[in-house]
Amino acid sequence: MEQLLEKYFRPKLPHMWCPGCGNGIVTAAIVRAIDKLGLDQDKTTIVSGIGCSSRAPGYLHFDTLHTAHGRALPFATGIKLTKPGHKVLVITGDGDATAIGGNHFIHAARRNIDLTVIVFNNNIYGMTGGQYSPLTPHLAKATTAPYGNVDRAFDLAELAKGAGATFVARSTTYHAKQLAELVAKAIQHEGFAVVEAMTGCPISFGRQNKLGKPAALLAWQRDNTVPVEAMGKLTPEQLAGKIPIGLLHQKTAPEYTAEYGKIIKQAMGGRS
């Protein structure tokens, strides 16, 4: 990991994440995926919005963009349209992606633009005060839901799939090796790719819901997930309450940047 730190990270440590936060594990998984694929750092752009997870690009030695709350995907779309040969990754959180940025999320998926979106899902607004997000579990506590969240949470993978994403995967910080492998596959996929990275927030979420220390959050991820390949071998009783992880959905569809390029060429009378 020391070589990866020297190559891919800016000398900006110490970081701002709380002790036990899983965001560093997710960031490391992204870097391992990039290194595995041998991406050109000068042709790889990382975009983020606002939140704990969205601070990650500030530590990474790429062209990076830290944008307004919920607006990472519109900025990333603009970058991809002007630099179609670049790999564009979006780092976002559960609130940033599905609350204020929710409309951008579903339309970017609908367009199938070639972006890789890694959603750090810690089930809460960690940086801004511990408010509940669209991915906070039903009846879980937050500063804005001290008696329990009455809203039903989105299933992010199903939301992405229903909106038109052509690659959808999910993993956890406990399954760090799998997470890196899925991010690599998502980067290679031509189209809108979403990886939900379940990450523990021991301070804002864990304390309010009395979930124990950071190690207990990792154990929860281990005990409450099941590989998608194993689901067919388990009974409904064994699957009750379990969260599937792995590659959940993949298909091909026209990619937005390529289709837009055809329109431009047509408008120019066939000239490139």
Secondary structure, 3 states (H helix, E strand, C coil): CHHHHHHHECCCCCCCCCCCCCHHHHHHHHHHHHHHHCCCHHHEEEEECCCCHHHHHHHECCEEEECCCCCHHHHHHHHHHHCCCCEEEEEEEHHHHHCCCHHHHHHHHHHCCCCEEEEEECCCECCCCCECCCCCCCCCCECCECCCCCCCCCCHHHHHHHHCCCEEEEEECCCHHHHHHHHHHHHHCCCCEEEEEECCCHHHHHHCCCCCCHHHHHHHHHHCEEEHHHHHHCCHHHHCCCEEEEEEEECCCCCHHHHHHHHHHHHCCCCC
